Amino acid sequence: MKRRTFIGATAAASALALAGCEADVPAIDGGFTGIDLARGHAWRDGAGRRAAPARTERCRVLIAGGGVAGLAAARALRLQGIEDFALLELEDVAGGNARGGQVNGIACPLGAHYLPVPGPDAHEVQDLLEELGLRQRVAGRWVLDERHLCHSPQERLYFQGEWQEGLLPVHGVGDRTLAQYRRLAQEIAELRQRERFAIPAFRAPWTPTLAALDAQPFATWLDAQGLHDPQLRWYLDYCCRDDYGAGIEHVSAWAGIHYFASRHGFHAPGEAEDDDGEREAVFTWPEGNGWLSAKLAAPLGERLRSGHAVTRIADGRHGVEVDAWDARTQQTVRWQAERCIVALPAFVAARVVEGAPGWLATAARQLPYAPWLVANAHLRAPLKDRPGAAPSWDNVVFGTQGLGYVDAGHQRLDPTPQATVLSWYRPLGPSRWDGASAREGRQQLLDAPWTHWRDQMLGELGVPHPDLAQQITRIDIMRYGHAMAIPTPGLRQQLPRVGVLHAGRLAFAHADWSGYSIFEEAFTRGHLAAASLL
């Protein structure tokens, strides 16, 4: 056992022991949920690839993959008046990393849990928000529906024995740390003046400066700027693990800077905000971005074919031929279509597309993926709290391997104390917290029992909440072996930096082609892929 692993396990055991001293800890039910690993691995191992098709179906456009990109493509087809299409999705529910679920009847996220208010470059996402009633024109100004914006207080950090507002460590830090915060804010501001950062990223020009940032690890760039403060580097590492699934030593400097420069910048304590407040706001729901994916999937009806694993995509002389393994009937279904939108991760697309273009095979070899885990814990009653800032939507514990938790009940308008669900996020990509590779992290997800993750969650969150183990009734755990692409040094230089990728009658749409995974990137690429078919 590695030293850091031993220390983490010891901390977890200590927290559980302390909890047990206060009272007898009730039994906690739990298990894995949400993703059918056996189905995915059966596809990987060749299920249905050699079986003769049991039937043939036809449509004008076929969408392979029902994540955010595939759902966006289906919406774009409908907006263009194209109704003759089908969408094939491996899991029972579409949405990919943006799905929602329930624990004991309380809605909670199974993956992504918020959407920042989009900037001007993400106008396709802005149009979606208008369609869903989340923003509207009032007296010539855009007004957001505050019922769907994250309620205050939004974020807090457990640091030096108490809760503080915000996630940047502030309370009790010295002048040297504050000076480092100001130094980074200045560096980010100067880069924003010289270069353009956009979401989606392909809408910003790729310059020699950005290429130089992409070529080096974020930690190396921080070293060159003299930014060594441990509190600052913890915060930046947290941000990178949160958005990219890996730490500052493993993501590019472009990615680390893009995290701030593409949205609201980096503001040192006491600095005035440059933007108008709306850029700081985020949309969130009890089920996280599952609210959005459910809205996108609802109009599809029978055109959404869940439980279908795409095993082959062939661009032939007269059209596209797609084979899919129907997990329910255990049969292969052959689809014939005029066009196909391949809304699959690059490593999957490279396996199933016959005669895959060279850029697809290259991307599949180069793109690393972060494993990820989400644990949804049902609480029978509110938790006891340590001193400091009030309970918030996003609650992070300084110096832990996990990313803290969000409270599914935070958006309630009823202030009566009641049961809720806490969603704890644990990236397993490479970082200073875990020397394991992404491959080793995936193996750990596959091999470790659910109780292993229960104990890690209790060990981390039991420090600020000593009664956590007493209040939990059940924990449901989601495992993502390939949760998101990691923007490693040099990756964006190698990926095609365009909004739509084509190969014959195939259009490719996935956040992978941006080199990192957020809603805006996936949605925009899916929308543009469908629009390009005309």
TIRODREN-738907 format. One line per 8 residues: their letters; for each residue x, y, z of C-alpha. Coordinates in nm, 3 decimals. Layout:
BEGIN
A	X,Y,Z  ...
This chain:
BEGIN
MKRRTFIG	0.000,0.000,0.000  0.130,0.343,-0.094  0.191,0.587,0.189  -0.078,0.831,0.071  -0.325,0.544,0.038  -0.244,0.427,0.389  -0.287,0.777,0.531  -0.621,0.819,0.354
ATAAASAL	-0.746,0.483,0.477  -0.632,0.562,0.831  -0.814,0.896,0.826  -1.132,0.728,0.710  -1.109,0.462,0.978  -1.044,0.727,1.245  -1.349,0.929,1.141  -1.566,0.619,1.152
ALAGCEAD	-1.432,0.527,1.491  -1.507,0.874,1.627  -1.858,0.857,1.487  -1.906,0.522,1.658  -1.804,0.669,1.995  -2.093,0.916,1.989  -2.366,0.660,1.926  -2.434,0.333,1.759
VPAIDGGF	-2.416,0.388,1.384  -2.723,0.246,1.203  -2.668,0.010,0.914  -2.627,0.182,0.579  -2.776,0.019,0.270  -2.615,0.079,-0.064  -2.467,-0.045,-0.386  -2.377,0.045,-0.742
TGIDLARG	-2.636,0.193,-0.974  -2.689,0.394,-1.291  -2.450,0.235,-1.540  -2.469,-0.121,-1.665  -2.099,-0.214,-1.666  -2.176,-0.566,-1.781  -2.357,-0.430,-2.087  -2.073,-0.198,-2.175
HAWRDGAG	-1.810,-0.466,-2.128  -2.013,-0.717,-2.328  -2.005,-0.469,-2.615  -1.629,-0.422,-2.565  -1.576,-0.796,-2.568  -1.767,-0.841,-2.893  -2.129,-0.917,-2.802  -2.340,-0.915,-3.113
RRAAPART	-2.060,-0.819,-3.351  -2.073,-1.144,-3.542  -2.445,-1.210,-3.506  -2.653,-1.185,-3.821  -2.909,-0.902,-3.806  -3.248,-1.017,-3.680  -3.420,-0.730,-3.861  -3.347,-0.418,-4.063
ERCRVLIA	-3.485,-0.072,-3.994  -3.453,0.248,-4.194  -3.450,0.621,-4.128  -3.318,0.933,-4.293  -3.066,1.019,-4.018  -2.928,0.792,-3.748  -2.767,0.931,-3.432  -2.523,0.697,-3.259
GGGVAGLA	-2.493,0.795,-2.893  -2.743,0.957,-2.656  -2.525,1.185,-2.445  -2.561,1.563,-2.453  -2.415,1.584,-2.806  -2.655,1.321,-2.942  -2.956,1.482,-2.772  -2.853,1.823,-2.908
AARALRLQ	-2.828,1.675,-3.257  -3.178,1.527,-3.227  -3.317,1.867,-3.121  -3.139,2.039,-3.413  -3.287,1.791,-3.660  -3.636,1.860,-3.527  -3.578,2.236,-3.552  -3.494,2.183,-3.921
GIEDFALL	-3.813,1.986,-3.977  -3.638,1.647,-3.999  -3.849,1.399,-3.804  -3.733,1.079,-3.973  -3.444,0.989,-3.745  -3.352,0.752,-3.465  -3.112,0.783,-3.172  -2.935,0.476,-3.034
ELEDVAGG	-2.823,0.483,-2.670  -2.635,0.213,-2.479  -2.789,0.283,-2.135  -3.154,0.270,-2.037  -3.172,0.650,-2.001  -3.017,0.906,-2.235  -2.799,1.190,-2.110  -2.454,1.041,-2.063
NARGGQVN	-2.277,1.225,-1.782  -2.576,1.460,-1.750  -2.835,1.224,-1.606  -3.041,1.241,-1.292  -3.172,0.980,-1.053  -3.340,0.930,-0.716  -3.249,0.787,-0.379  -3.547,0.700,-0.158
GIACPLGA	-3.767,0.923,-0.370  -3.542,1.233,-0.360  -3.404,1.356,-0.693  -3.026,1.387,-0.723  -2.759,1.415,-0.996  -2.584,1.108,-1.135  -2.311,1.321,-1.287  -2.284,1.687,-1.389
HYLPVPGP	-2.482,1.904,-1.150  -2.479,2.258,-1.290  -2.463,2.474,-1.602  -2.291,2.814,-1.583  -2.486,3.095,-1.742  -2.343,3.073,-2.096  -2.138,3.351,-2.249  -2.189,3.512,-2.591
DAHEVQDL	-1.994,3.245,-2.782  -2.231,2.968,-2.670  -2.534,3.110,-2.852  -2.671,2.764,-2.931  -2.693,2.697,-2.556  -2.847,3.041,-2.503  -3.117,2.950,-2.756  -3.188,2.630,-2.564
LEELGLRQ	-3.228,2.826,-2.240  -3.476,3.057,-2.412  -3.669,2.759,-2.549  -3.690,2.609,-2.199  -3.802,2.937,-2.044  -3.484,2.986,-1.845  -3.422,3.328,-1.996  -3.642,3.581,-2.174
RVAGRWVL	-3.635,3.935,-2.312  -3.785,4.194,-2.077  -3.766,4.559,-2.179  -3.478,4.485,-2.413  -3.268,4.296,-2.153  -3.218,3.927,-2.099  -3.366,3.817,-1.766  -3.288,3.477,-1.613
DERHLCHS	-3.545,3.268,-1.427  -3.414,3.292,-1.072  -3.604,2.982,-0.965  -3.350,2.777,-1.160  -3.040,2.971,-1.059  -2.840,2.836,-0.767  -2.979,2.977,-0.445  -2.752,3.157,-0.201
PQERLYFQ	-2.530,3.065,-0.023  -2.364,2.889,-0.313  -2.018,2.769,-0.199  -1.821,2.715,0.118  -1.490,2.557,0.218  -1.403,2.369,0.536  -1.058,2.513,0.613  -0.857,2.521,0.934
GEWQEGLL	-1.137,2.380,1.148  -1.428,2.598,1.031  -1.641,2.678,0.730  -1.562,2.986,0.520  -1.757,3.143,0.236  -1.620,3.066,-0.112  -1.374,2.795,-0.217  -1.050,2.996,-0.227
PVHGVGDR	-0.877,2.953,0.113  -0.886,3.294,0.283  -0.936,3.276,0.657  -0.608,3.280,0.847  -0.381,3.289,0.540  -0.084,3.526,0.544  0.012,3.825,0.334  0.239,3.609,0.117
TLAQYRRL	-0.056,3.388,0.019  -0.277,3.688,-0.057  0.002,3.835,-0.271  0.014,3.511,-0.470  -0.362,3.531,-0.526  -0.321,3.885,-0.661  -0.031,3.776,-0.880  -0.236,3.502,-1.047
AQEIAELR	-0.530,3.741,-1.094  -0.296,3.982,-1.273  -0.152,3.708,-1.495  -0.499,3.586,-1.596  -0.619,3.942,-1.662  -0.320,4.017,-1.885  -0.369,3.696,-2.082  -0.737,3.780,-2.133
QRERFAIP	-0.637,4.116,-2.277  -0.387,3.966,-2.521  -0.564,3.645,-2.618  -0.921,3.534,-2.678  -1.065,3.251,-2.471  -1.406,3.116,-2.567  -1.660,2.847,-2.483  -1.691,2.653,-2.706
AFRAPWTP	-1.315,2.664,-2.740  -1.300,2.624,-3.119  -1.448,2.973,-3.155  -1.127,3.132,-3.025  -0.832,3.164,-3.267  -0.544,2.927,-3.200  -0.233,3.142,-3.159  0.135,3.067,-3.090
TLAALDAQ	0.084,3.188,-2.732  -0.200,2.942,-2.672  -0.002,2.663,-2.839  0.290,2.733,-2.604  0.057,2.716,-2.305  -0.093,2.392,-2.436  0.252,2.235,-2.467  0.336,2.251,-2.094
PFATWLDA	0.175,2.126,-1.772  -0.017,2.383,-1.570  0.212,2.319,-1.272  0.516,2.405,-1.486  0.360,2.736,-1.591  0.278,2.816,-1.228  0.640,2.745,-1.134  0.759,2.984,-1.405
QGLHDPQL	0.538,3.259,-1.261  0.669,3.197,-0.910  0.328,3.077,-0.791  0.421,2.819,-0.529  0.179,2.895,-0.245  0.027,2.565,-0.118  -0.320,2.712,-0.060  -0.332,2.857,-0.410
RWYLDYCC	-0.203,2.539,-0.570  -0.453,2.328,-0.375  -0.735,2.546,-0.507  -0.610,2.529,-0.867  -0.564,2.153,-0.837  -0.920,2.127,-0.707  -1.051,2.329,-1.005  -0.867,2.111,-1.257
RDDYGAGI	-0.980,1.786,-1.095  -1.335,1.922,-1.087  -1.354,2.014,-1.459  -1.091,1.784,-1.611  -1.061,1.487,-1.375  -0.684,1.531,-1.323  -0.453,1.761,-1.129  -0.235,2.057,-1.223
EHVSAWAG	0.065,1.834,-1.299  -0.134,1.645,-1.562  -0.344,1.905,-1.747  -0.202,2.167,-1.980  -0.142,2.528,-1.884  -0.392,2.622,-2.155  -0.660,2.415,-1.978  -0.576,2.555,-1.635
IHYFASRH	-0.593,2.914,-1.759  -0.895,2.850,-1.985  -1.089,2.739,-1.674  -1.086,3.102,-1.555  -1.016,3.311,-1.865  -1.305,3.169,-2.068  -1.560,3.269,-1.805  -1.516,3.521,-1.524
GFHAPGEA	-1.141,3.545,-1.475  -0.968,3.491,-1.142  -1.043,3.739,-0.866  -0.821,3.775,-0.560  -0.998,3.846,-0.228  -1.108,4.208,-0.211  -1.096,4.267,-0.587  -1.400,4.403,-0.765
EDDDGERE	-1.572,4.175,-1.014  -1.517,4.284,-1.375  -1.822,4.107,-1.508  -2.189,4.173,-1.449  -2.278,3.907,-1.195  -2.479,3.698,-1.440  -2.153,3.542,-1.558  -2.096,3.416,-1.202
AVFTWPEG	-2.440,3.255,-1.180  -2.510,2.888,-1.245  -2.826,2.696,-1.320  -2.882,2.391,-1.106  -3.161,2.152,-1.015  -3.204,1.876,-0.754  -3.126,1.619,-1.028  -2.842,1.834,-1.166
NGWLSAKL	-2.809,1.850,-1.544  -3.041,1.554,-1.560  -3.312,1.822,-1.574  -3.171,1.942,-1.906  -3.115,1.598,-2.058  -3.468,1.489,-1.964  -3.610,1.798,-2.136  -3.407,1.719,-2.448
AAPLGERL	-3.508,1.351,-2.451  -3.880,1.400,-2.379  -3.992,1.493,-2.736  -3.812,1.199,-2.899  -4.060,0.927,-2.805  -3.996,0.600,-2.989  -3.716,0.758,-3.191  -3.499,0.715,-2.880
RSGHAVTR	-3.387,0.352,-2.874  -3.226,0.286,-2.537  -3.037,-0.031,-2.453  -2.878,-0.036,-2.801  -2.501,-0.072,-2.828  -2.363,0.041,-3.164  -2.121,-0.222,-3.288  -2.054,-0.118,-3.648
IADGRHGV	-2.084,0.194,-3.864  -2.011,0.162,-4.235  -2.032,0.441,-4.492  -2.124,0.252,-4.808  -2.187,0.339,-5.169  -2.558,0.408,-5.126  -2.581,0.516,-4.764  -2.479,0.441,-4.407
EVDAWDAR	-2.523,0.101,-4.248  -2.521,0.071,-3.869  -2.543,-0.245,-3.660  -2.658,-0.225,-3.298  -2.690,-0.490,-3.028  -3.031,-0.473,-2.859  -2.961,-0.567,-2.497  -3.326,-0.645,-2.425
TQQTVRWQ	-3.391,-0.885,-2.712  -3.027,-1.002,-2.734  -3.039,-0.947,-3.110  -2.853,-0.742,-3.367  -3.056,-0.474,-3.545  -2.929,-0.332,-3.873  -3.010,0.030,-3.956  -2.989,0.186,-4.299
AERCIVAL	-2.977,0.565,-4.322  -2.879,0.845,-4.556  -2.654,1.004,-4.291  -2.516,0.923,-3.948  -2.416,1.153,-3.662  -2.150,0.975,-3.457  -2.205,1.120,-3.109  -1.976,0.867,-2.941
PAFVAARV	-1.653,0.912,-2.744  -1.353,0.903,-2.973  -1.223,0.573,-2.835  -1.561,0.409,-2.906  -1.605,0.570,-3.247  -1.262,0.444,-3.357  -1.369,0.089,-3.270  -1.700,0.086,-3.455
VEGAPGWL	-1.642,0.304,-3.763  -1.520,0.086,-4.047  -1.227,0.237,-4.231  -1.195,0.505,-3.962  -1.017,0.818,-4.089  -0.663,0.870,-3.968  -0.750,1.167,-3.748  -1.008,0.955,-3.563
ATAARQLP	-0.765,0.671,-3.498  -0.499,0.921,-3.385  -0.737,1.095,-3.146  -0.847,0.764,-2.997  -0.482,0.681,-2.918  -0.400,1.023,-2.775  -0.709,1.105,-2.569  -0.677,1.001,-2.204
YAPWLVAN	-0.994,0.965,-1.997  -1.050,1.027,-1.627  -1.238,0.768,-1.421  -1.495,0.924,-1.191  -1.729,0.828,-0.908  -2.046,0.990,-0.772  -2.193,0.873,-0.440  -2.549,0.983,-0.357
AHLRAPLK	-2.619,0.953,0.015  -2.973,0.980,0.150  -2.991,1.160,0.486  -3.285,1.115,0.720  -3.231,1.459,0.876  -3.004,1.765,0.843  -2.645,1.729,0.965  -2.479,1.893,1.260
DRPGAAPS	-2.237,2.158,1.144  -1.906,2.309,1.244  -1.869,2.683,1.306  -1.850,2.934,1.021  -2.038,2.985,0.696  -2.390,2.851,0.663  -2.472,2.528,0.475  -2.440,2.585,0.101
WDNVVFGT	-2.518,2.412,-0.224  -2.151,2.320,-0.286  -1.951,2.218,0.022  -1.580,2.134,-0.008  -1.333,2.003,0.248  -0.979,2.138,0.207  -0.702,1.885,0.146  -0.916,1.583,0.057
QGLGYVDA	-0.917,1.352,-0.244  -1.287,1.407,-0.307  -1.440,1.729,-0.438  -1.688,1.774,-0.156  -2.064,1.743,-0.190  -2.367,1.923,-0.326  -2.700,1.922,-0.144  -2.994,1.816,-0.362
GHQRLDPT	-3.231,1.994,-0.124  -3.063,2.332,-0.154  -3.310,2.461,-0.415  -3.615,2.394,-0.200  -3.833,2.689,-0.108  -3.968,2.510,0.201  -3.731,2.589,0.493  -3.860,2.301,0.708
PQATVLSW	-3.575,2.065,0.805  -3.624,1.740,0.618  -3.448,1.451,0.448  -3.213,1.522,0.160  -2.945,1.367,-0.062  -2.578,1.466,-0.062  -2.384,1.396,-0.384  -2.012,1.335,-0.321
YRPLGPSR	-1.775,1.357,-0.617  -1.449,1.163,-0.637  -1.222,1.191,-0.944  -0.980,0.906,-0.999  -0.763,1.057,-1.269  -0.393,1.121,-1.207  -0.320,1.390,-0.949  -0.093,1.460,-0.656
WDGASARE	-0.351,1.290,-0.436  -0.333,0.964,-0.624  -0.024,0.849,-0.811  -0.226,0.585,-0.995  -0.279,0.612,-1.369  -0.624,0.647,-1.519  -0.609,0.279,-1.616  -0.539,0.184,-1.253
GRQQLLDA	-0.824,0.411,-1.143  -1.064,0.231,-1.377  -0.951,-0.103,-1.242  -1.010,0.020,-0.890  -1.361,0.126,-0.985  -1.423,-0.221,-1.124  -1.271,-0.419,-0.836  -1.344,-0.224,-0.516
PWTHWRDQ	-1.673,-0.302,-0.337  -1.921,-0.020,-0.282  -1.833,-0.020,0.088  -1.480,0.095,0.000  -1.622,0.419,-0.142  -1.869,0.448,0.145  -1.580,0.448,0.390  -1.386,0.705,0.188
MLGELGVP	-1.687,0.934,0.178  -1.750,0.900,0.551  -1.382,0.953,0.626  -1.368,1.283,0.436  -1.706,1.431,0.518  -1.722,1.295,0.872  -1.464,1.553,0.984  -1.690,1.859,0.937
HPDLAQQI	-2.003,1.648,0.999  -1.940,1.405,1.288  -2.297,1.269,1.277  -2.286,1.186,0.905  -2.274,0.808,0.949  -2.573,0.824,1.186  -2.790,1.017,0.945  -2.724,0.823,0.622
TRIDIMRY	-2.979,0.556,0.535  -2.855,0.458,0.188  -2.572,0.530,-0.057  -2.606,0.471,-0.432  -2.280,0.485,-0.626  -2.225,0.568,-0.993  -1.902,0.456,-1.164  -1.771,0.619,-1.482
GHAMAIPT	-1.469,0.443,-1.625  -1.426,0.703,-1.901  -1.601,1.005,-1.752  -1.423,1.282,-1.939  -1.132,1.359,-2.167  -0.827,1.498,-1.985  -0.672,1.801,-2.162  -0.314,1.684,-2.119
PGLRQQLP	-0.017,1.891,-2.246  -0.008,1.901,-2.625  -0.354,1.746,-2.673  -0.533,2.045,-2.826  -0.245,2.097,-3.064  -0.314,1.749,-3.201  -0.696,1.760,-3.216  -0.883,1.914,-3.511
RVGVLHAG	-0.987,2.261,-3.393  -1.312,2.294,-3.589  -1.676,2.280,-3.484  -1.781,1.990,-3.708  -1.582,1.690,-3.828  -1.692,1.495,-4.136  -1.595,1.173,-4.307  -1.818,1.102,-4.604
RLAFAHAD	-2.177,1.070,-4.484  -2.066,1.070,-4.119  -2.061,1.378,-3.895  -1.880,1.350,-3.562  -2.008,1.527,-3.251  -1.874,1.486,-2.898  -1.707,1.694,-2.628  -1.397,1.479,-2.684
WSGYSIFE	-1.319,1.690,-2.990  -1.273,1.989,-2.763  -1.029,1.795,-2.546  -1.237,1.842,-2.231  -1.593,1.769,-2.125  -1.853,2.034,-2.040  -2.216,2.075,-2.142  -2.157,2.374,-2.371
EAFTRGHL	-1.892,2.195,-2.578  -2.097,1.878,-2.624  -2.424,2.058,-2.696  -2.275,2.298,-2.951  -2.098,2.022,-3.141  -2.412,1.809,-3.153  -2.619,2.101,-3.278  -2.368,2.195,-3.548
AAASLL	-2.328,1.835,-3.666  -2.702,1.808,-3.730  -2.718,2.151,-3.895  -2.429,2.056,-4.125  -2.627,1.770,-4.279  -2.824,2.015,-4.489
